Amino acid sequence: MPKDFNLGLVFLSYLVAVTASHVTLLLAARVRDPHSTNWKLWVVSGGFAMGIGIWSMHFVATLALKLPIRVLYDLPLTALSWVFAIVACGAAFIVLRGLTGRHREFLLPGALIGIGIASMHYTGDLSMRLSPAIRYDPVLFVASPVNKYYLLDLSPHRSVIAAELACGRQVFVISWVNPDQRHSDAGLDEYASSILDSLDAIDAITGGDRAHLLGLCGGGQLAVAVAGYLAATGRQARLATLTLAITVIDFERGGPQGALVDQKVAKRAIARASKDGLFDGRNSAVAFAWLRPNDGIWANVVNDYLLGQQPPAEPLLYWAADQTNLALQLGVDLLEMVVDNGFAAGTVRVLDQTIDLRNVTVDSYVLGASTDHISPWPDCYRTRALLGGSTTFVLARGGHAVAIATPPGNPKASYRTGTSSTLDPEQWLAESTDNPGSWWEHWNQWIQERTPTTCPAPTTLGSVGTPVLRDAPGAYVREMLT
């Protein structure tokens, strides 16, 4: 039984169903002669009573399971339960119509109620078995604004999204537009608003009111900004959990961004981008390559130019070369965040709210990658000191992108976990233990413990207010730099 299953409300649902049905049946029977043996009257009034009982029980059971009302209903099977109830009423009347007086007035309706509830439970259980179950609280992935989201969906056999769907997770992913000069004014506020709009769309589609929010790299900086905004506005309950993967938000001790960027460098970068109307993705690609020149620069020179070898057909390499631009204002906001160490200093503002991450108390999962040269894992680890709630840190084996693109089931993957709450990353590492498998498996178990309830899977995509615009992977991801 799920830990958030409220047994008291389940009992109340029985009480409501029996009472509502019993009273309705008695009133319907008394419209005519209460001692009438007209079986049609009993069948129709009994079916009507069963209908009220079924719907009242469903409504209270919805509260017991803490689910949105609409997820409990499979309309064909609900209709079938009504048919069962009416037939049960008729059959019960035929068997019990010999009763007289008060026995007839009270025992017959009670028997009909019991049979109706039993038939409803049978069809309800059948509905849950026939409908594929999904984990109720959905997941929203927020990719980095300088990369495309298909790092999570590289190929049919190397797809985190496919693996999550296979284990019953309802997945939503933001695909950022590849910005040009038309988007120069889009900054942190606009990107945060997009995430909030995405959460609204997920609520409309699923009928729920919260989701697991997971940000990758720069997407993690956007995600934590949104979490801070929701905390500042008293709406943090919209998040089931918060996951920050390979994300640095504390630049006090440098890291590549902090080491290479100061006020002078930032001003030059902003001046150049202002002339172009954007931060050119090709310049970003060169900067990332120089962070690890042996792999990013000289390996290509030796293999491609000197040896004449063609690069291997590797999905991850293709994704890494498929760069995107960065909107001018967002780039300015992110540079200021690095130079000022804005999240740690409490100077970041989102939609007119000052962000204080100490107020983010939702359970958080922080991921580092052991050989990450873009977001070194000790810098990721220091996120724990900024957040106000319970945090779990996991160290995945691999580099910046490899760690993320390793779906569950990879036999070569491993990750480290620890129970220490120390703020020293090296001490945590010394006390941690190594685990075989992908960190995604650990993450799935982590969110499963926090939101264990399942519900029937939807049978259609989108909703009335949020219709499907086009098939995946969408149009934005196909836009490439020329």
N, C-alpha and C positions, 0 to 999 in steps of 0.2 A: 504494500500500500504506500503511495507517495507520502512523504513526510508532511506535505501541506494539505493533505486530505482531511477535511473537517468532519469527523464522525458525527458530531452533534447536529450539524446541518443536514447530513444524510438522514438521520433519524427524523429531523423536522420535515424533510421532504416527504417521508412516508406519512407522517401525521397530516400534513397539508393535503396530500393526495387523497388519503382515506376520508378525511373530513369533508373536503370539497365534493368528492364524488358521492359520498353517502348522503349529504344534505341535498345535493342536486337530484339524486335518484328518488329520494323520498318526496321532494316537492313535485317532481315530474309525475310520480305515481299518483299523488293526491289530486292532480288536476282532474283525474277521473276517479272512479270508484277504487279506493285503496285495496279492495279485495278482488278487483277485477282479475280475471284469468286471461285477459287479452295479451297474448304473447308478443304481438307487434308493439304494443305500448311498452312492455318491459324491454324489448330488444332495442328500440329506438331511444328510449329514455336512458337505458343502461349504457348504450354506446355514447350518448351525449355526456353522461356522467364520467365515463372512462376518458373521454377526450379532455375534460377539465382536469381529471386526476393526472393524466399523462403530462399535460402541459405544465401544471403546477409543480409536479414532481421534477420535471426537467428544469424548470426555472430555479428551484431551490438547489437542485444538484449542481447547477451551474455555479452558484455561489459556493457550494462545498468544494468544488474543484478549482475555484478561482480562475475560471475560463470565461471568455466572452460568450454570450448566450448562443450566438449563431453556430459556434463550432460543434455543438452537441447534436445538431440535427442533420440527419440523412433523410431528406424528404420522402423518397420512396419507401424506406423502411419505417419511417414514422407513420405514413399512411397505412402500411401493412399492420402496424401495431393497433391502429384504430379498427381495422377489419377484424383482427384477432379478438379485440375487446368486445366488439358487437356480437361476433359469433359465440364468444365465451358467455356473454350475457344470455343469449338465447338458449344455449345448451344448459346453463345453470338453472334457468327458469323451468325448462322442461323437467329437469331432475327434481327441483325443489318446489314445484308449484302446488304440491299437496299440503304444504304448510298452511296453517290458518292463524288468524288473529295477530297478536304481537310478534309471534315467531315469524310470520310471513313479513311483517312490516320491517323487522330489524335484521333477522338472520339472512333473508334472501338478498337484500342490498349488500350486506357485509360479504357474503359469498361472492357476489358479482365483483365487488371491489377487489377482493383478493385475487380472483382469477384474472381480472383486468390488469392489475399491477404485475402479476407473474408473466402474463403474455407480453406486456410492455418491456419488462426486464429482459425477456428472451430476445425480442427483436432488437432492443437497444444493445445487448451484448453481441448479437449477430452483426449489427451495424459496425460496432467497434472492431470486430474481427474481419469483416469484409473490406472496410476502408483502411488503407495503409496508414499506420500511425506515424506522426511526425512529432519532434520535440516542439513544444508549444512556442516558447519564446524564440523568435527568429534571430538570425545573425546578419548584421550589416558590416560588410568589409569596406574600408575606406583606403583606397590605394594612394600612393604618393602622387602629388600633383605633377611631378616631373617624370613619372613613369606610367606605363599602361597596366591596367589591372590584370591582364592575362598571365602575369607571373603566377597567379593562382590557378590557371587553366591552360598549361603549356601544351598538353597533348592528351588524347583519350586515356593514356596509361600513366600520365604524370599530371594529374589534375587534383588539386586540393578541393576545388568546388565539387567535382564529381564524387570524391571520397566523402565529403560532408553530406551530400545529398543521399548517398548510399547508406549512411548510418542514421538517416532520419532527420537531418537538420534542414530547416528551411532557410535558404541562403539568398541574400540580396547583396549586390555589389554596385558601387558607384563607378561609373565610367566617366572620367573627366574629359571635357573638351580640350583639344589641342589648341591653346589660345593663340590668337594673333592680335594685331593692333586694335581690333574692335573690342577686345576684352581688357584693355590696359587698365581700366578703373576697377577691375575685380580684385579685391583684396581679401584679407582674412575674414572680414564681415560677410562678404558675399559667399565665400567658400563654406563658412560655418552655417550660413543660412541654407545652403544647398544640402548640408548634412541634416539639418533640422527638417527641411522639406522631405528628405528621404525617409526620415523616421515617421513623419506624418503619413506618407504614402504607404509605408509598411503597415502602420496601424489600420489604414483603410482597407488594405488587401487582406490582412490576417484577422482583423476584428479584435486585435489585442491592444495593449497600451504600453508595451515596453519591448526592448530588443537588446541583444548583446551587441556592443559596439567594439569593433576591432580595427585599429589603424596601423598601417604599415609605413615605417620610415617617416617621410614628411606627412603622410596621411595620419600617422600617430600624433603628430603635433597638432593637426587640425582636429583630430578626435578628442584629445585632451582639452583643447580650447573649448569645444562644444560641451564636454563634461563639466568644465568649470563654469560655463555660461548657465547650464541647466541647474547647477548647484546654487549659483548666485540668484537665480530667479525662482528657486523653490520647486523645480521640476525634475530633480535628479531621479525620481522614481521611474522616469521614462527609460532608464538604463537598467537592464538586468545585471550586466557586468560591463567592465571596461578592460580591453586588452590593448597594450601598447607593444608592438613587435618591432624590434630593431630600430627603436626610436630614442633619440636623445632630446631631452628637454631641459637638462641642467648643463650649461656650458662653462661653469665656474673653472673647471680644470682643463678646459680646452677641447681635446678631441680635434679631428681634422678641421672642422668648421671653425672652432674657436682659435685654433693655432694659425689658420691661414687668413682669417677675417678680422680686421680691426676697423676703427672708424675711417681711416684713410682708404683702405682697400674697399670698404663698403661704399664710400662716396664715389670712387672711380667706377665701381660696378654699376651703381645706380645711374650715374651720368651716361654711361655707354648704353645701358638698357633704355634710358629715357629717349635717346636718339632713335633707337630701333622700335620703340613702342612696346617692347617685351624683353624678357631674358631669353636669348636664343638657345634652343636646346642643344645645338651643335657645340656651343661654347661650354655648356654644362657637361657634355660628354667628354670633352677634352680635359676639363678640370677633374672629373672623376677618374679618368685614365691616369692622370699624373699623381693621384693619391697612391697608386701602386704601379709605378712605371715599368717594373720588370714584366708584369703581366699585361698591363694596359697599353704600353707603348712598344717596348723592345721585343717582346715576344712576337708581335705582329710584324715588326721590321725584319726580324730574322726569318720567321717562317714564311711570310708572304713575299717579301721583297728579295731576300738573299737566296732562300731555298726554293721559292716558287711554288710553295705548297698552298693548296686551297684550304681555307678554314673548314673544319668539320661542320656537317649539317646538324647543329645542336640547337634545339628550341630555346634554351636559356641564353645562348649567345645572340640569337636573333632578337630575343626580347631586349637584351641589354643594349643592342644597337638601335632599337626602335625608340629613340628619344622623343620627348615632347618639349615644347616651349613652356615657359613659366610666365603667367600674367604679370605685367609690370608691377602693379600695386601689391600683389601677393608676395612677389620677390622682395620688394622693399620692406614689407611687414616682417618677413622671415629673417632678413638680414638684421633688422633692428632687434628682433628677438634674440639673435645670436650675440650681437655686440653688447647688448644691455643685459643679457641673461634674464630676459623678461619674465619667464615663468617663475624662476627662483626669486626674483626681485619683486614680483607682484605688480609689474607695470604693464602687462598685456591687457588690452581691453578688447572685448568682443561685443558688438551690438550694444554699445554704451554701458557695458558692465565690466568692472574691473575683476580680473580672474585671480582668485585665491585658491590654489589647488589643495590647500589644507581642508577646504570645505567639500572636496570630492571624496565622499565616504563610501561609495559603491565599491564592492569587492573588485580588485584589479589584478590583472595577470600581466606581468612584465617579462618580455623575452629578449635575450641577447643571443648573439651568434659568436661562437668561439674565435673565429678568425676574421671577423668583420673589420674591414679597413675603413669603412664609411661611418659606421656607428659602433665604435668599439664597445664591447660588452660592459666594461666597468663604468662607462658613461651612461649606458642604458640602466645599469643597476642603480645608479644614484637617483633615478626616478622615484624609488621607494621612499626616499626621505621627503619628497615634496607632496605626496598624496596623503590624504587624511584617513583613508580607510585601510582595511586589511589588504596586503599585497602579497602575491606569490611570484617569486622570480624563478625562471627556468633558463638554463643556458644550453642552446642547441649546438650540435656539432656542425661546423661548416662556416661558409662566408655569408656575406650580406644577403644575396639573393638565393643561394643554394639552400640555406636553412629554411627559408619560407617555402620554396618550391618542392620540398620533400614531403609528399603526402603520406598519410597513414599506410602502413603495410610495407614500407621500404626496409628490407633486412639490414642494409648497411648504415642506417641512421642510428643516432644515439643522442641523448640529452642528459643534462645533469640537473638534479633537484636537491633542495635542502630545506631544512626547517628553521634555520637560523634567521633571526630578525636583525642581525647586525647591519650597520650602515657601511661597513668595510667590505668591498667586493672580494678582496683577496681572502679575507677570513671566511666569507661565505663559501668561496671556491674550495678552501681547504677542508671544510666540514660537509661538503656536498657529496652526493653519490651518483655514479654513472648508471644510466638506464638504457637498455636496447630499445630501438624503435624510434619512430618520429615523435617529436614533441607535440604534434597535432593530436596524437592519441591521448597524451596527458591532458592537453587543453580540453578535449571533448569530455573527458571524465570530470575535469574541474568544473565546467559549466553545467554538466549533467547533475552534479551534486547540488548545485544552486538553483536549478530549474528542472526538477525531475518529471514534471507532468507532461503527458503526451495527449494528442487529440487527433481526430481523423484528418488525413491529408486533404487539401483542397482538390477539387476535380477540374477547376478551370484556372487560368492565369489572370492576374489583374483583378480589378473590381469595377463597379459601375463608374465610380469617380476617377479611377486610375486605369484606363484601358491599356492594353498592349499596343505599343507604338510600332514595334518591328521585332523581328526575331533576333535572338542573341547571335553574335556578340554586340550588335548595335552598330551605329554609324561612326561614332567618335573614335573608336579604337582603330578604324581603318584609315584614319587621316594620318599621313606620314609627312615628315619634313622633306623638303625638296632641295 
